[in-house]
Structure formats: C-alpha cells, structure tokens
Amino acid sequence: MVWYEILQAQGVEGIVAKRAGGTYRGGSREWRKIRHAETEDLAVVDYTGTRSRPRALAVRRPDGAVALSQRLTGPLAAAAAHYLQPAGAGPRGRTHDGQTYTSTPAGFLVEALSGTTRHAVVTITRVR
C-alpha cells in the first residue's frame, strides 16, 4: 500500500498484486491490476447504443474533454435509459475510433471513477 500511495506522484499508474499466500506463476490470472482513480460527477453529453439500452456514455470531464465510458452494466444502462428516453435523440456522430454515438439534451450527471493515468479510463458507478 505504501508503494501504491507514494508512486502515484511519480506517474506510476498503479500496482499489480496477488494474494499474500499465492505463488508466482507466469501468465496466471491470480494477479490483479490496481489503478489510481478518482470519483467525480460528470455530465452526460452522448451515448452509444439505443436510448432504451445504452452501451456506454460519453461524459464531459472537468478539463472540458469528452470521454467514452466503459460498457455499462445492466442496472446502470437501465438507470441511464430513464433519463435518455424522455429527452429524445440528438444528432449522430462518430468517435475518433469509429464508434457511433448519439448526442442527448438529457443533461444528467453520473458518478464515475476516472483514471488519473494517461489512458483516463472512465467507469460509471452511479447515475445521479
């Protein structure tokens, strides 16, 4: 835990760890990545999938950049659909990697874990 906390200031993304009693085996799935992330409330601006079953949400980060979240779980997709359904669909567009998204005027917030690393992975944890 000391390394996890101290090395963040040096730009280290996180640590890889295994159970204390586990043995080292190359390629083993017993190892887990533990990355630094901060919880923040982000505004939803776009979505992928349908209004009734969104796959991911595009959110505006505090620095103004728009990031696409990881795939939503079933309960989170249903919670987001509650806000997307009455709002209607806006214009369609594509992300830099070719994914189609739909703009939304819904204007709701989500709580998300946003990676503090260069990849800035966004994981939605709750719809506000």
N, C-alpha and C positions, 0 to 999 in steps of 0.2 A: 504494500500500500504506500510505503514511503516513496518508492520509485514512481509509482503511478502519479502521486501528487507533485513531486519535485520535478520530474522530467517534462511535464507539460510546458513549463516556462521555457524550455529549450526547444520546443516544437515537436516533441515526440507525441505521436497520435494516441498512444495508449500502450497497453501491455498485452502479452499473450501468456495465459496461465493454465495450469492443470491442477487437479486435486492434489493436496499435500501428500496423500498416500499413494498416488498414482505413479506408475513407472513411465519412463520415457520410451515411446515407440514412434519412430518416424511415420508421418502420414496418418497418425491416429486422430480420431475425431474427439478425443478427450480434451484437447487443447481448445481454449476459448479466447476470442479477441475481446478485450475490454477497452473501449474507446472513450475519450473525453467527449461529453456532450452537455449542453446547457438547455434547460427548459425555457421556452419563450412563447408568448402568444403571437401568432402570425395571422394576417388577413388572407383569406382565400380569394384568389382572383380568377382561377381557371380550374378545370378538372379534365380528366381523361375518362373514357368510358361513357356511360349514359347518366342522365340526371337521376334515374331511379337506382342505379348501381354504379357509382363512380369507382374507378380502379385506383386513381391517385389524385391528389390535389396539388395545384400549383399555388404556392404561397409567396407573399412578399416579405422578404427578410428585412430586419431593421436598417440594413445598408441600402435598401431600395431594390436589390436584386431579386428576381423571381426564381424560385427553385421548385422542382417537382419532387413530391414526397415519394417515399417507398410505397409499395402497393398497400392499400387499406385492408384491414381485416373486415370480416362480415359485419360485426356490430358498428365499427366506425363508418363503413360505407353507408349503412342504414341511417346513422345519425346525420351524416353529411347530406344524404338524399332528402332528409326532412327540410333542409334549408334550400337545396337546389331545385326541388320540384316546383314550388310556387314562384320562384324567381324567373323561370324561363331561361332559354338558351341565348347566348350572345353569338358573336361571330366565331368561326372556327379558325384555328391556326395550327402551326407545327412547331415543335421544339427543335433545337439545334440538331438533335439526333433523329429527327423524323417522326416523333410521336405526335399524333393528332390530339389536340385539346380543344375545349370549348370555353370561351370566356363566360363569366357569370356576374350579374349585378347583385348577387345574393348578399354580399357584404357581411359574412360571418367570420368569427375567429376560431382558430384551433390552437390547442396547446401542443407543442411539438418539441422533440429532442432534436436539436440542430447540432451537428458535429462541428467541432471547433477546428477541424483539420482542413487541409486544402480541398478535400472532396465535399465537405459540408453536406453530408447525408441528412435528410430531414425525415424523421419518423413521427407521424401523427400519433399522439397518445390520448387526446380527448377533443371532442367538439364542444365549443363553448356556447 
